[in-house]
Amino acid sequence: RQDPGSAYSGVISIFNDRLRRGLPVTVLGDGLQTRDFVYVGDVVRFLLAAMARAPAVAGQGFKIFTGRPHTPPDLITSPAAPL
């Protein structure tokens, strides 16, 4: 539900908006840059689990990721593929 017109909008919301409206999608550069997209529900589950372990994890930093890189063309050519 991210606003594709926002200056802070991510590539997924921009691509989704353009594809829904039948507009072309522009990939900048060579299209080989990768990102690790994490579903927000997975982040929420992690945070809830961390809070359940407080104060044992208090003050610690965590990186939440899938470990699966995706390129912009991956998002365009496989819209139904799970990230």
N, CA, C and O atoms as a printed pandas DataFrame, in Angstrom:
     atom_number atom_name residue_name chain_id  residue_number  x_coord  y_coord  z_coord
0              1         N          ARG        A               1    0.818   -1.207    0.000
1              2        CA          ARG        A               1    0.000    0.000    0.000
2              3         C          ARG        A               1    0.854    1.259    0.000
3              4         O          ARG        A               1    0.362    2.349    0.289
4              5         N          GLN        A               2    2.113    1.109   -0.319
5              6        CA          GLN        A               2    3.000    2.273   -0.358
6              7         C          GLN        A               2    2.626    3.170   -1.533
7              8         O          GLN        A               2    2.348    2.679   -2.627
8              9         N          ASP        A               3    2.617    4.474   -1.313
9             10        CA          ASP        A               3    2.274    5.445   -2.344
10            11         C          ASP        A               3    3.375    5.468   -3.401
11            12         O          ASP        A               3    4.497    5.869   -3.095
12            13         N          PRO        A               4    3.088    5.047   -4.646
13            14        CA          PRO        A               4    4.120    5.024   -5.678
14            15         C          PRO        A               4    4.590    6.417   -6.088
15            16         O          PRO        A               4    5.628    6.555   -6.735
16            17         N          GLY        A               5    3.832    7.448   -5.716
17            18        CA          GLY        A               5    4.218    8.815   -6.050
18            19         C          GLY        A               5    5.102    9.468   -5.004
19            20         O          GLY        A               5    5.581   10.584   -5.206
20            21         N          SER        A               6    5.322    8.790   -3.895
21            22        CA          SER        A               6    6.133    9.345   -2.809
22            23         C          SER        A               6    7.609    9.339   -3.175
23            24         O          SER        A               6    8.084    8.444   -3.874
24            25         N          ALA        A               7    8.319   10.337   -2.698
25            26        CA          ALA        A               7    9.771   10.395   -2.902
26            27         C          ALA        A               7   10.462    9.235   -2.200
27            28         O          ALA        A               7   11.605    8.909   -2.520
28            29         N          TYR        A               8    9.782    8.613   -1.252
29            30        CA          TYR        A               8   10.361    7.505   -0.493
30            31         C          TYR        A               8    9.848    6.147   -0.966
31            32         O          TYR        A               8   10.094    5.124   -0.327
32            33         N          SER        A               9    9.140    6.148   -2.078
33            34        CA          SER        A               9    8.544    4.920   -2.581
34            35         C          SER        A               9    9.615    3.938   -3.052
35            36         O          SER        A               9   10.649    4.326   -3.595
36            37         N          GLY        A              10    9.334    2.663   -2.828
37            38        CA          GLY        A              10   10.256    1.623   -3.252
38            39         C          GLY        A              10    9.935    1.129   -4.651
39            40         O          GLY        A              10    8.876    1.421   -5.206
40            41         N          VAL        A              11   10.866    0.381   -5.204
41            42        CA          VAL        A              11   10.745   -0.095   -6.573
42            43         C          VAL        A              11    9.523   -0.989   -6.769
43            44         O          VAL        A              11    8.911   -0.954   -7.837
44            45         N          ILE        A              12    9.160   -1.769   -5.791
45            46        CA          ILE        A              12    8.019   -2.669   -5.955
46            47         C          ILE        A              12    6.727   -1.880   -6.159
47            48         O          ILE        A              12    5.946   -2.200   -7.054
48            49         N          SER        A              13    6.493   -0.855   -5.339
49            50        CA          SER        A              13    5.248   -0.083   -5.494
50            51         C          SER        A              13    5.237    0.698   -6.800
51            52         O          SER        A              13    4.179    0.861   -7.409
52            53         N          ILE        A              14    6.385    1.182   -7.238
53            54        CA          ILE        A              14    6.450    1.920   -8.507
54            55         C          ILE        A              14    6.180    0.980   -9.674
55            56         O          ILE        A              14    5.371    1.295  -10.546
56            57         N          PHE        A              15    6.850   -0.174   -9.700
57            58        CA          PHE        A              15    6.623   -1.140  -10.778
58            59         C          PHE        A              15    5.168   -1.597  -10.790
59            60         O          PHE        A              15    4.539   -1.649  -11.848
60            61         N          ASN        A              16    4.638   -1.925   -9.627
61            62        CA          ASN        A              16    3.262   -2.404   -9.526
62            63         C          ASN        A              16    2.281   -1.369  -10.071
63            64         O          ASN        A              16    1.373   -1.707  -10.830
64            65         N          ASP        A              17    2.464   -0.127   -9.688
65            66        CA          ASP        A              17    1.576    0.940  -10.146
66            67         C          ASP        A              17    1.626    1.076  -11.664
67            68         O          ASP        A              17    0.587    1.173  -12.318
68            69         N          ARG        A              18    2.824    1.082  -12.218
69            70        CA          ARG        A              18    2.965    1.257  -13.665
70            71         C          ARG        A              18    2.382    0.064  -14.428
71            72         O          ARG        A              18    1.710    0.247  -15.443
72            73         N          LEU        A              19    2.633   -1.142  -13.950
73            74        CA          LEU        A              19    2.099   -2.326  -14.625
74            75         C          LEU        A              19    0.576   -2.358  -14.562
75            76         O          LEU        A              19   -0.079   -2.707  -15.545
76            77         N          ARG        A              20    0.007   -1.995  -13.406
77            78        CA          ARG        A              20   -1.458   -1.962  -13.262
78            79         C          ARG        A              20   -2.093   -0.967  -14.219
79            80         O          ARG        A              20   -3.200   -1.192  -14.709
80            81         N          ARG        A              21   -1.390    0.144  -14.490
81            82        CA          ARG        A              21   -1.931    1.176  -15.376
82            83         C          ARG        A              21   -1.545    0.958  -16.833
83            84         O          ARG        A              21   -1.864    1.785  -17.688
84            85         N          GLY        A              22   -0.854   -0.158  -17.129
85            86        CA          GLY        A              22   -0.477   -0.469  -18.499
86            87         C          GLY        A              22    0.644    0.395  -19.032
87            88         O          GLY        A              22    0.798    0.532  -20.246
88            89         N          LEU        A              23    1.427    0.978  -18.145
89            90        CA          LEU        A              23    2.544    1.831  -18.546
90            91         C          LEU        A              23    3.842    1.040  -18.563
91            92         O          LEU        A              23    3.967    0.033  -17.865
92            93         N          PRO        A              24    4.806    1.489  -19.354
93            94        CA          PRO        A              24    6.089    0.783  -19.370
94            95         C          PRO        A              24    6.838    0.966  -18.048
95            96         O          PRO        A              24    6.680    1.971  -17.355
96            97         N          VAL        A              25    7.642   -0.019  -17.729
97            98        CA          VAL        A              25    8.461    0.016  -16.521
98            99         C          VAL        A              25    9.892    0.350  -16.939
99           100         O          VAL        A              25   10.438   -0.270  -17.852
100          101         N          THR        A              26   10.489    1.318  -16.280
101          102        CA          THR        A              26   11.854    1.718  -16.585
102          103         C          THR        A              26   12.806    1.148  -15.547
103          104         O          THR        A              26   12.627    1.340  -14.344
104          105         N          VAL        A              27   13.820    0.444  -16.033
105          106        CA          VAL        A              27   14.871   -0.072  -15.161
106          107         C          VAL        A              27   16.111    0.774  -15.426
107          108         O          VAL        A              27   16.587    0.855  -16.558
108          109         N          LEU        A              28   16.623    1.393  -14.389
109          110        CA          LEU        A              28   17.807    2.230  -14.539
110          111         C          LEU        A              28   19.077    1.390  -14.482
111          112         O          LEU        A              28   19.113    0.346  -13.829
112          113         N          GLY        A              29   20.105    1.849  -15.162
113          114        CA          GLY        A              29   21.375    1.131  -15.158
114          115         C          GLY        A              29   21.263   -0.169  -15.939
115          116         O          GLY        A              29   20.456   -0.285  -16.861
116          117         N          ASP        A              30   22.088   -1.154  -15.557
117          118        CA          ASP        A              30   22.085   -2.432  -16.276
118          119         C          ASP        A              30   21.035   -3.401  -15.750
119          120         O          ASP        A              30   20.841   -4.473  -16.324
120          121         N          GLY        A              31   20.351   -3.034  -14.658
121          122        CA          GLY        A              31   19.299   -3.873  -14.105
122          123         C          GLY        A              31   19.812   -5.047  -13.296
123          124         O          GLY        A              31   19.032   -5.908  -12.888
124          125         N          LEU        A              32   21.107   -5.093  -13.060
125          126        CA          LEU        A              32   21.675   -6.225  -12.335
126          127         C          LEU        A              32   21.888   -5.959  -10.850
127          128         O          LEU        A              32   22.314   -6.850  -10.114
128          129         N          GLN        A              33   21.590   -4.727  -10.401
129          130        CA          GLN        A              33   21.711   -4.449   -8.969
130          131         C          GLN        A              33   20.704   -5.316   -8.216
131          132         O          GLN        A              33   19.597   -5.547   -8.703
132          133         N          THR        A              34   21.080   -5.790   -7.042
133          134        CA          THR        A              34   20.197   -6.689   -6.310
134          135         C          THR        A              34   19.736   -6.077   -4.997
135          136         O          THR        A              34   20.397   -5.217   -4.414
136          137         N          ARG        A              35   18.587   -6.548   -4.559
137          138        CA          ARG        A              35   18.020   -6.188   -3.263
138          139         C          ARG        A              35   17.472   -7.452   -2.630
139          140         O          ARG        A              35   17.123   -8.413   -3.316
140          141         N          ASP        A              36   17.404   -7.433   -1.324
141          142        CA          ASP        A              36   16.830   -8.547   -0.577
142          143         C          ASP        A              36   15.508   -8.025   -0.011
143          144         O          ASP        A              36   15.498   -7.298    0.982
144          145         N          PHE        A              37   14.407   -8.392   -0.639
145          146        CA          PHE        A              37   13.098   -7.905   -0.225
146          147         C          PHE        A              37   12.517   -8.813    0.854
147          148         O          PHE        A              37   12.458  -10.031    0.689
148          149         N          VAL        A              38   12.094   -8.210    1.952
149          150        CA          VAL        A              38   11.541   -8.964    3.074
150          151         C          VAL        A              38   10.075   -8.568    3.248
151          152         O          VAL        A              38    9.741   -7.384    3.286
152          153         N          TYR        A              39    9.223   -9.557    3.350
153          154        CA          TYR        A              39    7.795   -9.322    3.554
154          155         C          TYR        A              39    7.583   -8.713    4.941
155          156         O          TYR        A              39    8.150   -9.183    5.927
156          157         N          VAL        A              40    6.775   -7.681    5.006
157          158        CA          VAL        A              40    6.558   -6.959    6.257
158          159         C          VAL        A              40    6.028   -7.869    7.360
159          160         O          VAL        A              40    6.369   -7.681    8.528
160          161         N          GLY        A              41    5.208   -8.841    7.014
161          162        CA          GLY        A              41    4.689   -9.777    8.015
162          163         C          GLY        A              41    5.795  -10.584    8.674
163          164         O          GLY        A              41    5.712  -10.908    9.858
164          165         N          ASP        A              42    6.834  -10.910    7.905
165          166        CA          ASP        A              42    7.975  -11.632    8.471
166          167         C          ASP        A              42    8.744  -10.760    9.452
167          168         O          ASP        A              42    9.231  -11.247   10.472
168          169         N          VAL        A              43    8.854   -9.476    9.145
169          170        CA          VAL        A              43    9.537   -8.546   10.054
170          171         C          VAL        A              43    8.735   -8.405   11.349
171          172         O          VAL        A              43    9.308   -8.387   12.438
172          173         N          VAL        A              44    7.421   -8.305   11.229
173          174        CA          VAL        A              44    6.569   -8.198   12.415
174          175         C          VAL        A              44    6.708   -9.441   13.290
175          176         O          VAL        A              44    6.827   -9.331   14.510
176          177         N          ARG        A              45    6.692  -10.621   12.671
177          178        CA          ARG        A              45    6.874  -11.862   13.450
178          179         C          ARG        A              45    8.205  -11.864   14.187
179          180         O          ARG        A              45    8.277  -12.273   15.346
180          181         N          PHE        A              46    9.257  -11.407   13.518
181          182        CA          PHE        A              46   10.566  -11.333   14.164
182          183         C          PHE        A              46   10.519  -10.384   15.360
183          184         O          PHE        A              46   10.995  -10.721   16.444
184          185         N          LEU        A              47    9.947   -9.201   15.162
185          186        CA          LEU        A              47    9.893   -8.212   16.241
186          187         C          LEU        A              47    9.086   -8.720   17.434
187          188         O          LEU        A              47    9.472   -8.507   18.583
188          189         N          LEU        A              48    7.980   -9.384   17.167
189          190        CA          LEU        A              48    7.177   -9.942   18.257
190          191         C          LEU        A              48    7.959  -11.017   19.018
191          192         O          LEU        A              48    7.905  -11.081   20.246
192          193         N          ALA        A              49    8.684  -11.854   18.280
193          194        CA          ALA        A              49    9.495  -12.886   18.931
194          195         C          ALA        A              49   10.607  -12.249   19.763
195          196         O          ALA        A              49   10.908  -12.726   20.857
196          197         N          ALA        A              50   11.214  -11.187   19.260
197          198        CA          ALA        A              50   12.276  -10.499   20.003
198          199         C          ALA        A              50   11.713   -9.861   21.267
199          200         O          ALA        A              50   12.336   -9.922   22.328
200          201         N          MET        A              51   10.532   -9.247   21.156
201          202        CA          MET        A              51    9.928   -8.624   22.334
202          203         C          MET        A              51    9.586   -9.662   23.396
203          204         O          MET        A              51    9.654   -9.370   24.591
204          205         N          ALA        A              52    9.221  -10.867   22.975
205          206        CA          ALA        A              52    8.891  -11.932   23.917
206          207         C          ALA        A              52   10.133  -12.397   24.677
207          208         O          ALA        A              52   10.027  -13.011   25.738
208          209         N          ARG        A              53   11.303  -12.102   24.127
209          210        CA          ARG        A              53   12.552  -12.507   24.765
210          211         C          ARG        A              53   13.223  -11.362   25.519
211          212         O          ARG        A              53   14.322  -11.524   26.051
212          213         N          ALA        A              54   12.572  -10.223   25.562
213          214        CA          ALA        A              54   13.120   -9.078   26.300
214          215         C          ALA        A              54   13.126   -9.423   27.781
215          216         O          ALA        A              54   12.224  -10.138   28.216
216          217         N          PRO        A              55   14.039   -8.986   28.551
217          218        CA          PRO        A              55   15.143   -8.078   28.237
218          219         C          PRO        A              55   16.392   -8.777   27.713
219          220         O          PRO        A              55   17.422   -8.125   27.546
220          221         N          ALA        A              56   16.338  -10.078   27.450
221          222        CA          ALA        A              56   17.527  -10.812   27.003
222          223         C          ALA        A              56   18.130  -10.246   25.720
223          224         O          ALA        A              56   19.337  -10.363   25.510
224          225         N          VAL        A              57   17.315   -9.636   24.857
225          226        CA          VAL        A              57   17.817   -9.105   23.589
226          227         C          VAL        A              57   17.895   -7.578   23.583
227          228         O          VAL        A              57   18.195   -6.971   22.555
228          229         N          ALA        A              58   17.627   -6.965   24.725
229          230        CA          ALA        A              58   17.625   -5.495   24.810
230          231         C          ALA        A              58   18.988   -4.942   24.409
231          232         O          ALA        A              58   20.026   -5.445   24.839
232          233         N          GLY        A              59   18.973   -3.910   23.588
233          234        CA          GLY        A              59   20.195   -3.236   23.179
234          235         C          GLY        A              59   20.939   -3.908   22.041
235          236         O          GLY        A              59   21.966   -3.395   21.597
236          237         N          GLN        A              60   20.454   -5.034   21.558
237          238        CA          GLN        A              60   21.116   -5.732   20.456
238          239         C          GLN        A              60   20.592   -5.227   19.115
239          240         O          GLN        A              60   19.443   -4.798   19.007
240          241         N          GLY        A              61   21.441   -5.284   18.102
241          242        CA          GLY        A              61   21.049   -4.931   16.743
242          243         C          GLY        A              61   20.806   -6.202   15.940
243          244         O          GLY        A              61   21.473   -7.215   16.152
244          245         N          PHE        A              62   19.872   -6.148   15.040
245          246        CA          PHE        A              62   19.542   -7.310   14.223
246          247         C          PHE        A              62   19.389   -6.908   12.774
247          248         O          PHE        A              62   18.905   -5.817   12.471
248          249         N          LYS        A              63   19.798   -7.783   11.885
249          250        CA          LYS        A              63   19.553   -7.616   10.456
250          251         C          LYS        A              63   18.522   -8.663   10.073
251          252         O          LYS        A              63   18.703   -9.853   10.331
252          253         N          ILE        A              64   17.443   -8.211    9.458
253          254        CA          ILE        A              64   16.369   -9.117    9.069
254          255         C          ILE        A              64   16.373   -9.190    7.545
255          256         O          ILE        A              64   16.158   -8.184    6.869
256          257         N          PHE        A              65   16.616  -10.380    7.011
257          258        CA          PHE        A              65   16.702  -10.539    5.571
258          259         C          PHE        A              65   16.379  -11.973    5.175
259          260         O          PHE        A              65   16.343  -12.873    6.014
260          261         N          THR        A              66   16.143  -12.169    3.869
261          262        CA          THR        A              66   15.828  -13.512    3.374
262          263         C          THR        A              66   17.062  -14.247    2.884
263          264         O          THR        A              66   17.105  -15.478    2.900
264          265         N          GLY        A              67   18.074  -13.492    2.446
265          266        CA          GLY        A              67   19.258  -14.110    1.871
266          267         C          GLY        A              67   19.087  -14.468    0.405
267          268         O          GLY        A              67   19.931  -15.148   -0.180
268          269         N          ARG        A              68   17.975  -14.001   -0.194
269          270        CA          ARG        A              68   17.718  -14.280   -1.614
270          271         C          ARG        A              68   17.719  -12.966   -2.395
271          272         O          ARG        A              68   16.775  -12.184   -2.277
272          273         N          PRO        A              69   18.762  -12.708   -3.188
273          274        CA          PRO        A              69   18.811  -11.448   -3.945
274          275         C          PRO        A              69   17.862  -11.464   -5.140
275          276         O          PRO        A              69   17.653  -12.501   -5.770
276          277         N          HIS        A              70   17.299  -10.314   -5.436
277          278        CA          HIS        A              70   16.421  -10.146   -6.595
278          279         C          HIS        A              70   16.847   -8.897   -7.349
279          280         O          HIS        A              70   17.229   -7.897   -6.740
280          281         N          THR        A              71   16.780   -8.954   -8.679
281          282        CA          THR        A              71   17.077   -7.800   -9.521
282          283         C          THR        A              71   15.762   -7.162   -9.961
283          284         O          THR        A              71   14.713   -7.801   -9.879
284          285         N          PRO        A              72   15.802   -5.908  -10.428
285          286        CA          PRO        A              72   14.563   -5.304  -10.943
286          287         C          PRO        A              72   13.893   -6.151  -12.032
287          288         O          PRO        A              72   12.671   -6.297  -11.998
288          289         N          PRO        A              73   14.633   -6.715  -12.996
289          290        CA          PRO        A              73   13.957   -7.567  -13.980
290          291         C          PRO        A              73   13.270   -8.790  -13.357
291          292         O          PRO        A              73   12.256   -9.254  -13.878
292          293         N          ASP        A              74   13.809   -9.314  -12.254
293          294        CA          ASP        A              74   13.135  -10.417  -11.557
294          295         C          ASP        A              74   11.726   -9.998  -11.155
295          296         O          ASP        A              74   10.780  -10.777  -11.280
296          297         N          LEU        A              75   11.591   -8.778  -10.676
297          298        CA          LEU        A              75   10.296   -8.290  -10.211
298          299         C          LEU        A              75    9.316   -8.109  -11.365
299          300         O          LEU        A              75    8.109   -8.287  -11.199
300          301         N          ILE        A              76    9.838   -7.759  -12.519
301          302        CA          ILE        A              76    8.981   -7.511  -13.682
302          303         C          ILE        A              76    8.569   -8.811  -14.343
303          304         O          ILE        A              76    7.404   -8.979  -14.704
304          305         N          THR        A              77    9.509   -9.736  -14.509
305          306        CA          THR        A              77    9.226  -10.954  -15.263
306          307         C          THR        A              77    8.562  -12.040  -14.434
307          308         O          THR        A              77    7.985  -12.974  -14.991
308          309         N          SER        A              78    8.633  -11.933  -13.113
309          310        CA          SER        A              78    8.034  -12.955  -12.247
310          311         C          SER        A              78    7.178  -12.324  -11.159
311          312         O          SER        A              78    7.451  -12.517   -9.974
312          313         N          PRO        A              79    6.137  -11.566  -11.544
313          314        CA          PRO        A              79    5.355  -10.862  -10.514
314          315         C          PRO        A              79    4.649  -11.781   -9.530
315          316         O          PRO        A              79    4.355  -11.368   -8.408
316          317         N          ALA        A              80    4.369  -13.030   -9.929
317          318        CA          ALA        A              80    3.680  -13.931   -9.020
318          319         C          ALA        A              80    4.647  -14.740   -8.177
319          320         O          ALA        A              80    4.222  -15.445   -7.262
320          321         N          ALA        A              81    5.938  -14.652   -8.465
321          322        CA          ALA        A              81    6.919  -15.429   -7.721
322          323         C          ALA        A              81    7.065  -14.853   -6.316
323          324         O          ALA        A              81    7.166  -13.637   -6.151
324          325         N          PRO        A              82    7.077  -15.708   -5.316
325          326        CA          PRO        A              82    7.246  -15.199   -3.945
326          327         C          PRO        A              82    8.626  -14.642   -3.745
327          328         O          PRO        A              82    9.611  -15.201   -4.228
328          329         N          LEU        A              83    8.700  -13.547   -3.039
329          330        CA          LEU        A              83    9.994  -12.963   -2.712
330          331         C          LEU        A              83   10.480  -13.577   -1.487
331          332         O          LEU        A              83   11.565  -13.237   -1.014
